[in-house]
Amino acid sequence: MTAGTNTASTTVYRVTGMTCGHCESAVTSELSALPGVTSVQAVAATGQVTVTATAPLDDEAVRAAVDEAGYELTGRV
Protein backbone atom coordinates (compact mmCIF):
# COMPACT_ATOMS: atom_id res chain seq x y z
CA MET A 1 0.00 0.00 0.00
CA THR A 2 1.12 3.51 -0.66
CA ALA A 3 0.71 6.57 1.49
CA GLY A 4 -1.32 9.50 0.25
CA THR A 5 -4.28 7.59 -1.09
CA ASN A 6 -6.58 10.34 0.24
CA THR A 7 -7.00 12.53 -2.84
CA ALA A 8 -9.94 14.57 -1.56
CA SER A 9 -10.06 18.02 -3.05
CA THR A 10 -11.80 21.05 -1.55
CA THR A 11 -12.45 24.11 -3.71
CA VAL A 12 -14.26 27.34 -2.89
CA TYR A 13 -16.21 28.94 -5.73
CA ARG A 14 -17.92 32.32 -6.02
CA VAL A 15 -21.55 32.13 -7.18
CA THR A 16 -23.69 35.19 -7.89
CA GLY A 17 -27.45 35.39 -7.55
CA MET A 18 -27.95 33.40 -4.35
CA THR A 19 -30.07 35.37 -1.87
CA CYS A 20 -31.68 32.85 0.49
CA GLY A 21 -31.77 29.33 1.86
CA HIS A 22 -33.72 28.10 -1.16
CA CYS A 23 -30.91 29.38 -3.40
CA GLU A 24 -28.33 27.58 -1.26
CA SER A 25 -30.37 24.38 -1.45
CA ALA A 26 -30.73 24.55 -5.25
CA VAL A 27 -26.98 25.04 -5.77
CA THR A 28 -26.14 22.34 -3.21
CA SER A 29 -28.50 19.86 -4.86
CA GLU A 30 -27.06 20.36 -8.36
CA LEU A 31 -23.42 20.22 -7.23
CA SER A 32 -24.03 17.19 -5.01
CA ALA A 33 -25.16 15.28 -8.11
CA LEU A 34 -21.71 15.60 -9.72
CA PRO A 35 -19.65 12.39 -9.65
CA GLY A 36 -17.23 12.28 -6.71
CA VAL A 37 -18.75 15.17 -4.74
CA THR A 38 -18.87 14.31 -1.03
CA SER A 39 -19.81 17.67 0.51
CA VAL A 40 -21.26 21.03 -0.58
CA GLN A 41 -21.70 24.12 1.58
CA ALA A 42 -23.36 27.11 -0.09
CA VAL A 43 -23.59 30.44 1.76
CA ALA A 44 -25.87 33.01 0.13
CA ALA A 45 -24.61 35.85 2.35
CA THR A 46 -21.05 35.53 1.01
CA GLY A 47 -21.75 33.99 -2.40
CA GLN A 48 -19.27 31.26 -1.60
CA VAL A 49 -19.76 27.59 -2.28
CA THR A 50 -17.31 25.10 -0.80
CA VAL A 51 -17.20 21.78 -2.63
CA THR A 52 -15.32 18.71 -1.42
CA ALA A 53 -14.85 15.82 -3.82
CA THR A 54 -12.86 12.62 -4.05
CA ALA A 55 -10.75 14.23 -6.80
CA PRO A 56 -10.43 17.70 -8.34
CA LEU A 57 -13.55 18.67 -10.28
CA ASP A 58 -13.72 19.98 -13.82
CA ASP A 59 -14.54 23.69 -13.63
CA GLU A 60 -16.88 23.44 -16.61
CA ALA A 61 -18.86 20.65 -14.93
CA VAL A 62 -19.20 22.83 -11.84
CA ARG A 63 -20.22 25.81 -13.98
CA ALA A 64 -22.86 23.72 -15.78
CA ALA A 65 -24.32 22.49 -12.47
CA VAL A 66 -24.51 26.03 -11.08
CA ASP A 67 -26.10 27.23 -14.33
CA GLU A 68 -28.66 24.41 -14.09
CA ALA A 69 -29.58 25.65 -10.60
CA GLY A 70 -30.17 29.12 -12.09
CA TYR A 71 -27.09 30.94 -10.80
CA GLU A 72 -23.76 32.06 -12.18
CA LEU A 73 -20.34 30.70 -11.29
CA THR A 74 -17.93 33.62 -11.44
CA GLY A 75 -14.78 31.77 -10.48
CA ARG A 76 -12.77 30.37 -7.62
CA VAL A 77 -12.17 32.25 -4.39
DRENMI-783452 format. One record per residue: residue number from 1; x, y, z of N, C-alpha, C in turn. Coordinates in Angstrom, 1 decimal, always signed. Layout:
+-----+--------+--------+--------+--------+--------+--------+--------+--------+--------+
! pos !    n_X !    n_Y !    n_Z !   ca_X !   ca_Y !   ca_Z !    c_X !    c_Y !    c_Z !
+-----+--------+--------+--------+--------+--------+--------+--------+--------+--------+
! NUM !      X !      Y !      Z !      X !      Y !      Z !      X !      Y !      Z !
...
+-----+--------+--------+--------+--------+--------+--------+--------+--------+--------+
//
This chain:
+-----+--------+--------+--------+--------+--------+--------+--------+--------+--------+
! pos !    n_X !    n_Y !    n_Z !   ca_X !   ca_Y !   ca_Z !    c_X !    c_Y !    c_Z !
+-----+--------+--------+--------+--------+--------+--------+--------+--------+--------+
!   1 !   +0.8 !   -1.2 !   +0.0 !   +0.0 !   +0.0 !   +0.0 !   +0.9 !   +1.2 !   +0.0 !
!   2 !   +0.4 !   +2.3 !   -0.6 !   +1.1 !   +3.5 !   -0.7 !   +0.4 !   +4.6 !   +0.2 !
!   3 !   +1.3 !   +5.5 !   +0.7 !   +0.7 !   +6.6 !   +1.5 !   +0.1 !   +7.6 !   +0.5 !
!   4 !   -0.8 !   +8.4 !   +1.1 !   -1.3 !   +9.5 !   +0.3 !   -2.5 !   +9.1 !   -0.6 !
!   5 !   -3.2 !   +8.0 !   -0.3 !   -4.3 !   +7.6 !   -1.1 !   -5.5 !   +8.5 !   -0.9 !
!   6 !   -5.5 !   +9.4 !   +0.1 !   -6.6 !  +10.3 !   +0.2 !   -6.4 !  +11.5 !   -0.7 !
!   7 !   -7.2 !  +11.5 !   -1.8 !   -7.0 !  +12.5 !   -2.8 !   -8.1 !  +13.5 !   -2.8 !
!   8 !   -8.8 !  +13.6 !   -1.7 !   -9.9 !  +14.6 !   -1.6 !   -9.5 !  +16.0 !   -1.9 !
!   9 !  -10.4 !  +16.7 !   -2.6 !  -10.1 !  +18.0 !   -3.0 !  -11.2 !  +18.9 !   -2.6 !
!  10 !  -10.8 !  +20.1 !   -2.0 !  -11.8 !  +21.0 !   -1.6 !  -11.5 !  +22.3 !   -2.3 !
!  11 !  -12.6 !  +22.9 !   -2.9 !  -12.5 !  +24.1 !   -3.7 !  -13.6 !  +25.0 !   -3.3 !
!  12 !  -13.3 !  +26.3 !   -3.2 !  -14.3 !  +27.3 !   -2.9 !  -14.5 !  +28.1 !   -4.2 !
!  13 !  -15.8 !  +28.2 !   -4.5 !  -16.2 !  +28.9 !   -5.7 !  -17.0 !  +30.2 !   -5.3 !
!  14 !  -17.1 !  +31.2 !   -6.2 !  -17.9 !  +32.3 !   -6.0 !  -19.1 !  +32.2 !   -7.0 !
!  15 !  -20.3 !  +32.3 !   -6.4 !  -21.5 !  +32.1 !   -7.2 !  -22.4 !  +33.4 !   -6.9 !
!  16 !  -22.8 !  +34.0 !   -8.0 !  -23.7 !  +35.2 !   -7.9 !  -25.2 !  +34.8 !   -8.1 !
!  17 !  -26.0 !  +35.6 !   -7.4 !  -27.5 !  +35.4 !   -7.6 !  -28.1 !  +34.7 !   -6.4 !
!  18 !  -27.3 !  +34.1 !   -5.5 !  -28.0 !  +33.4 !   -4.3 !  -28.4 !  +34.5 !   -3.3 !
!  19 !  -29.6 !  +34.4 !   -2.8 !  -30.1 !  +35.4 !   -1.9 !  -30.7 !  +34.8 !   -0.6 !
!  20 !  -30.9 !  +33.4 !   -0.6 !  -31.7 !  +32.8 !   +0.5 !  -31.4 !  +31.4 !   +0.6 !
!  21 !  -32.0 !  +30.8 !   +1.6 !  -31.8 !  +29.3 !   +1.9 !  -32.2 !  +28.5 !   +0.7 !
!  22 !  -33.3 !  +28.9 !   +0.0 !  -33.7 !  +28.1 !   -1.2 !  -32.6 !  +28.1 !   -2.2 !
!  23 !  -32.0 !  +29.3 !   -2.4 !  -30.9 !  +29.4 !   -3.4 !  -29.8 !  +28.4 !   -3.0 !
!  24 !  -29.4 !  +28.5 !   -1.7 !  -28.3 !  +27.6 !   -1.3 !  -28.7 !  +26.1 !   -1.5 !
!  25 !  -29.9 !  +25.8 !   -1.3 !  -30.4 !  +24.4 !   -1.5 !  -30.3 !  +24.0 !   -2.9 !
!  26 !  -30.7 !  +24.9 !   -3.8 !  -30.7 !  +24.6 !   -5.2 !  -29.3 !  +24.3 !   -5.7 !
!  27 !  -28.4 !  +25.2 !   -5.3 !  -27.0 !  +25.0 !   -5.8 !  -26.4 !  +23.8 !   -5.2 !
!  28 !  -26.7 !  +23.5 !   -3.9 !  -26.1 !  +22.3 !   -3.2 !  -26.6 !  +21.1 !   -3.9 !
!  29 !  -27.9 !  +21.0 !   -4.2 !  -28.5 !  +19.9 !   -4.9 !  -27.8 !  +19.6 !   -6.2 !
!  30 !  -27.7 !  +20.6 !   -7.0 !  -27.1 !  +20.4 !   -8.4 !  -25.6 !  +19.9 !   -8.2 !
!  31 !  -24.8 !  +20.6 !   -7.4 !  -23.4 !  +20.2 !   -7.2 !  -23.2 !  +18.8 !   -6.6 !
!  32 !  -24.1 !  +18.5 !   -5.7 !  -24.0 !  +17.2 !   -5.0 !  -24.2 !  +16.0 !   -6.0 !
!  33 !  -24.9 !  +16.3 !   -7.1 !  -25.2 !  +15.3 !   -8.1 !  -23.9 !  +15.0 !   -9.0 !
!  34 !  -22.9 !  +15.8 !   -8.9 !  -21.7 !  +15.6 !   -9.7 !  -21.0 !  +14.4 !   -9.2 !
!  35 !  -20.4 !  +13.6 !  -10.1 !  -19.7 !  +12.4 !   -9.6 !  -18.5 !  +12.8 !   -8.7 !
!  36 !  -18.4 !  +12.1 !   -7.6 !  -17.2 !  +12.3 !   -6.7 !  -17.5 !  +13.3 !   -5.6 !
!  37 !  -18.5 !  +14.1 !   -5.7 !  -18.7 !  +15.2 !   -4.7 !  -19.2 !  +14.5 !   -3.4 !
!  38 !  -18.5 !  +14.9 !   -2.3 !  -18.9 !  +14.3 !   -1.0 !  -19.5 !  +15.3 !   -0.1 !
!  39 !  -19.3 !  +16.6 !   -0.4 !  -19.8 !  +17.7 !   +0.5 !  -19.9 !  +19.0 !   -0.3 !
!  40 !  -21.0 !  +19.7 !   +0.0 !  -21.3 !  +21.0 !   -0.6 !  -21.8 !  +21.9 !   +0.5 !
!  41 !  -21.2 !  +23.1 !   +0.6 !  -21.7 !  +24.1 !   +1.6 !  -21.8 !  +25.4 !   +0.8 !
!  42 !  -23.1 !  +25.9 !   +0.6 !  -23.4 !  +27.1 !   -0.1 !  -23.8 !  +28.1 !   +0.9 !
!  43 !  -23.2 !  +29.4 !   +0.8 !  -23.6 !  +30.4 !   +1.8 !  -24.0 !  +31.6 !   +0.9 !
!  44 !  -25.3 !  +31.9 !   +0.9 !  -25.9 !  +33.0 !   +0.1 !  -25.3 !  +34.4 !   +0.5 !
!  45 !  -25.1 !  +34.6 !   +1.8 !  -24.6 !  +35.9 !   +2.3 !  -23.2 !  +36.2 !   +1.8 !
!  46 !  -22.4 !  +35.2 !   +1.5 !  -21.0 !  +35.5 !   +1.0 !  -20.9 !  +35.2 !   -0.5 !
!  47 !  -21.9 !  +34.4 !   -1.0 !  -21.8 !  +34.0 !   -2.4 !  -20.7 !  +32.9 !   -2.6 !
!  48 !  -20.3 !  +32.3 !   -1.5 !  -19.3 !  +31.3 !   -1.6 !  -19.9 !  +29.9 !   -1.5 !
!  49 !  -19.3 !  +29.0 !   -2.3 !  -19.8 !  +27.6 !   -2.3 !  -18.5 !  +26.7 !   -2.1 !
!  50 !  -18.4 !  +26.0 !   -1.1 !  -17.3 !  +25.1 !   -0.8 !  -17.7 !  +23.7 !   -1.2 !
!  51 !  -16.9 !  +23.1 !   -2.1 !  -17.2 !  +21.8 !   -2.6 !  -16.0 !  +20.9 !   -2.3 !
!  52 !  -16.3 !  +19.7 !   -1.7 !  -15.3 !  +18.7 !   -1.4 !  -15.7 !  +17.5 !   -2.3 !
!  53 !  -14.7 !  +17.0 !   -2.9 !  -14.9 !  +15.8 !   -3.8 !  -13.7 !  +14.8 !   -3.7 !
!  54 !  -13.9 !  +13.6 !   -4.2 !  -12.9 !  +12.6 !   -4.1 !  -11.6 !  +12.9 !   -4.9 !
!  55 !  -11.8 !  +13.8 !   -5.9 !  -10.8 !  +14.2 !   -6.8 !  -11.1 !  +15.6 !   -7.3 !
!  56 !  -10.1 !  +16.4 !   -7.8 !  -10.4 !  +17.7 !   -8.3 !  -11.5 !  +17.6 !   -9.4 !
!  57 !  -12.4 !  +18.6 !   -9.3 !  -13.6 !  +18.7 !  -10.3 !  -13.2 !  +19.5 !  -11.5 !
!  58 !  -13.8 !  +19.2 !  -12.6 !  -13.7 !  +20.0 !  -13.8 !  -14.5 !  +21.3 !  -13.6 !
!  59 !  -13.9 !  +22.4 !  -13.8 !  -14.5 !  +23.7 !  -13.6 !  -15.8 !  +23.8 !  -14.5 !
!  60 !  -15.7 !  +23.3 !  -15.7 !  -16.9 !  +23.4 !  -16.6 !  -18.1 !  +22.6 !  -16.1 !
!  61 !  -17.8 !  +21.5 !  -15.5 !  -18.9 !  +20.6 !  -14.9 !  -19.5 !  +21.4 !  -13.8 !
!  62 !  -18.7 !  +22.0 !  -13.0 !  -19.2 !  +22.8 !  -11.8 !  -20.0 !  +24.0 !  -12.4 !
!  63 !  -19.5 !  +24.7 !  -13.4 !  -20.2 !  +25.8 !  -14.0 !  -21.6 !  +25.4 !  -14.5 !
!  64 !  -21.6 !  +24.2 !  -15.2 !  -22.9 !  +23.7 !  -15.8 !  -23.9 !  +23.4 !  -14.7 !
!  65 !  -23.4 !  +22.8 !  -13.6 !  -24.3 !  +22.5 !  -12.5 !  -24.9 !  +23.7 !  -11.8 !
!  66 !  -24.0 !  +24.8 !  -11.7 !  -24.5 !  +26.0 !  -11.1 !  -25.5 !  +26.7 !  -12.0 !
!  67 !  -25.2 !  +26.7 !  -13.3 !  -26.1 !  +27.2 !  -14.3 !  -27.5 !  +26.5 !  -14.3 !
!  68 !  -27.4 !  +25.2 !  -14.1 !  -28.7 !  +24.4 !  -14.1 !  -29.5 !  +24.8 !  -12.9 !
!  69 !  -28.9 !  +25.2 !  -11.8 !  -29.6 !  +25.7 !  -10.6 !  -30.1 !  +27.1 !  -10.8 !
!  70 !  -29.7 !  +27.8 !  -11.8 !  -30.2 !  +29.1 !  -12.1 !  -29.3 !  +30.2 !  -11.6 !
!  71 !  -28.0 !  +29.9 !  -11.3 !  -27.1 !  +30.9 !  -10.8 !  -25.8 !  +31.0 !  -11.7 !
!  72 !  -24.9 !  +31.9 !  -11.3 !  -23.8 !  +32.1 !  -12.2 !  -22.5 !  +31.8 !  -11.4 !
!  73 !  -21.7 !  +30.9 !  -11.9 !  -20.3 !  +30.7 !  -11.3 !  -19.4 !  +31.8 !  -11.8 !
!  74 !  -18.8 !  +32.6 !  -11.0 !  -17.9 !  +33.6 !  -11.4 !  -16.5 !  +33.3 !  -11.2 !
!  75 !  -16.2 !  +32.2 !  -10.6 !  -14.8 !  +31.8 !  -10.5 !  -14.5 !  +31.1 !   -9.1 !
!  76 !  -13.2 !  +30.9 !   -8.9 !  -12.8 !  +30.4 !   -7.6 !  -12.4 !  +31.5 !   -6.7 !
!  77 !  -12.5 !  +31.2 !   -5.4 !  -12.2 !  +32.3 !   -4.4 !  -10.7 !  +32.1 !   -4.1 !
+-----+--------+--------+--------+--------+--------+--------+--------+--------+--------+
//
